[in-house]
């Protein structure tokens, strides 16, 4: 609950949290690093989950 509250504020850990509503999420959607991180996450999931399962199934079939 605390993290959800902080996601809707401007908070640096020292000063009191300032309520800004969903502005953090709007700013996130405008950030070009978001697409890069989503792409990297998908590559990681494919490499660490799908590739071993596929190779395991291939070995099982052979």
C-alpha positions as CSV (number, residue, x, y, z in Angstrom):
1,X,0.0,0.0,0.0
2,X,2.9,2.4,0.8
3,X,4.5,1.8,-2.6
4,X,1.2,2.4,-4.4
5,X,0.8,5.7,-2.5
6,X,4.4,6.7,-3.2
7,X,3.8,6.0,-6.9
8,X,1.3,8.8,-6.9
9,X,3.6,11.4,-5.2
10,X,6.8,13.3,-5.8
11,X,9.1,11.9,-3.0
12,X,12.8,12.0,-2.6
13,X,13.1,10.1,0.6
14,X,13.9,13.2,2.7
15,X,11.2,15.8,2.2
16,X,7.5,15.0,2.8
17,X,5.7,13.3,-0.2
18,X,3.9,15.8,-2.5
19,X,0.7,14.4,-4.1
20,X,0.9,14.7,-8.0
21,X,-1.6,12.0,-8.9
22,X,-1.0,9.9,-12.0
23,X,1.6,12.3,-13.4
24,X,4.4,9.8,-12.7
25,X,2.7,7.2,-15.0
26,X,2.1,9.8,-17.8
27,X,5.8,10.7,-17.6
28,X,6.7,7.0,-17.7
29,X,4.7,6.4,-20.9
30,X,6.6,9.4,-22.5
31,X,10.0,7.9,-21.6
32,X,11.8,6.3,-24.5
33,X,13.6,4.0,-22.1
34,X,10.3,2.2,-21.4
35,X,10.2,0.6,-24.8
36,X,13.9,-0.4,-24.5
37,X,13.2,-2.0,-21.1
38,X,10.1,-3.9,-22.3
39,X,12.1,-5.2,-25.4
40,X,15.0,-6.3,-23.2
41,X,12.6,-8.0,-20.8
42,X,10.9,-9.9,-23.7
43,X,14.3,-11.0,-25.0
44,X,15.3,-12.2,-21.5
45,X,12.1,-14.1,-21.1
46,X,12.5,-15.8,-24.4
47,X,16.2,-16.6,-23.8
48,X,15.7,-17.9,-20.3
49,X,12.3,-19.6,-20.5
50,X,11.5,-20.5,-24.0
51,X,14.9,-21.5,-25.3
52,X,15.6,-24.1,-22.6
53,X,12.1,-25.6,-22.9
54,X,12.4,-25.8,-26.6
55,X,15.8,-27.5,-26.4
56,X,14.5,-29.9,-23.8
57,X,11.6,-30.9,-26.0
58,X,13.9,-31.3,-29.0
59,X,16.2,-33.6,-27.0
60,X,13.2,-35.5,-25.7
61,X,11.9,-36.0,-29.3
62,X,15.4,-37.1,-30.5
